[in-house]
Amino acid sequence: MKKISNLFFLGRTNRRQFWIMTVICTLTSIMIQVGNLAIITYKDTRYSGPITVSATVTNINTGQVIQNSTLPQNNSPSYDGISSYIIHLIVVIFGVFVFLIPLIKRLHDLGKTGWLSALVVIPVFGPLIWLLLFIYCGLFPGQKSENEFGPPITQTT
C-alpha cells in the first residue's frame, strides 16, 4: 500500500527519498529527451546519394522547351512531423507531473502546503522560485513531529 501512496501527492518524504527521486526523474528525463531527439532527427541512410527529379516545361502550341530543370531530392525520411511534437509534449507534461510528486511531498514534510509549487508558473520569476524551492526542499530538515500531512517518515505507524 505504501508504494501506491507514493504515486500520489499525499503524505511526506524525507530528504534522502527526495534526492533519490529527483536523481531518478532527472536521469529518466534526460534519457527520454535524448531518445525523442534521436527520433525527431533520424535520417534513413539506406540510400547512398540524392535522387534527382527532372521537370520539363513545354509550350503546347510550338512544342518548344521553355524550362528544363533538375531538382535534387533527399529520399531520406525525416520524422519531424507533428506527431513527434505531440509525443514530446505528452512526455514533458508527464515528466513535470512526476517531478512534482517528490517536491510536494517534501514540502509536506517541511510543514508547507504543496500549492507553493504552483508559484513556478509566475512569468519571469518562475525559474528562480523553482530553484529556491528546490534548495529549500533539498537542504532543510523536515519537521520531527507529526503535522497535518502525516507522521514523519522515520516513525513507524
N, C-alpha and C positions, 0 to 999 in steps of 0.2 A: 504494500500500500504506500510505503514511503517513496518508492520510485515513481509511482503515478502522481503523487503530490508534487514531485519535483518538476513535472511538466507544466504546472500552472503557477500563477503569481502569488499563491498563498504561502504563508509560513516565513521562515527565516533561514539564512545561510551564514556561515562564518567566513572569515577572510580566506582561509585555505580553500574552501569549496568555491568561493567567488573567483579566486585566481585560477583554479583548475578549470572551471567552466569558461572563464574568459580566454584562457590559452587555447582550449579545445575549440571554442567558437571562432577565434581568430584564425587558427590553422585551417579549420574546415572552410571558412570563408575564403581564405587565400587559395586553397585547392580548387574550390568551386569557381572562383573568378578566373583562375588560370585555365581551367578546363573550358569555361564558357568563351574565353578569349581565343582559345585554340579552335573551338568550333566556329566562331564567327569569322576567323581569318583563314580557315582551312582552304587550301587550294589543291585540286586534284592534279597530281604530277604524272599521270599515265601518258600524256602526250608530250612529245619532245619539243615541239615548236608550235608557233601560232598557225592557225588556219586562216586562209585569206578568202574573202568574199569579193567577187568581181561584180560590178554593176555597169551596165552599158545603157545609155540613153540615146535613142534613135528617133530622128524625125520621121513621122509616119508618112508624110507626103513624098519626101525625096529619098528616104532610106539612108540619109547621111547620118553618120555617128556624130552626135553633139558632144557627149561626155563619156569618157571611159575611165573608171576609177577602180582601184583595188584597195579594199579596206582590211587591215589585219584584224582578226578576231581572236581573242584569247578563249579557247574552248574549256578552260578550267572552271568548274562550278564554284561559285562563292556563296557561302551560307551566311550572308549578312542581311538577310531579309527581315521582315517584321516579326516573324516567328521567333528568331533568335533574341530579339529585343524584348519580346513578351516573356520568354523564358527567363531572361536576365532580370526583368522587373519582378517576376514571381519569386525568384531566388533571393533578390535583395530584400523584398518585403518579409519573406520567411526568415531571412538572416537577422533582420532588425528585431523581429518578434522574439526569436530565440536568444538574441543578445540581451534583450530587456529583462528576461526572466531572472538571471542571477543579479542584475543590477537592482531590480525592485525588491527581491528577497533580501539583498544586503541592506538596502535602505530600511526594510522592516527590522532587521537585526539591530540597526542603529537607532531604532525608535522613531523613524520618519516614515511618512506616507510614500507609497510608490508613485504617487502622482507628481512628485518632484522631477521624475524622469521626463515628464511631458514638457518641461521647460526647454528641452533641447531643440524644440521646433521654433523657438523665437528667432526670427531672422537676424542675421549678423552675429548675435551673441550665442546662438545655439551651440556651435563647436566649443566655445570657451566654457559654457555651462556643462557640456558633456565631459570635458577634461576635468573640471573641478569636481563634478560628481564622481567621476572615475577615481580620482585621487582620494577623495573623501571616503568612498566605499572600500577602497583597497588598502588604506593605511590606518584608519582609525578602528579601535576595537569596538565590538558590539556591546550592547547592554548585558550585564551579567545576570540580571533578574528577568523574570517573565514580564513581557509587555503585552500590549493589545494584539500583537501579531503572533503570540505563542511563546512557548518556553525557549530558552537558548538551546542551541544545537548540542552543547556539551551535556545537558541534563537528559536523563532517561525518563520517559514517562510511561 
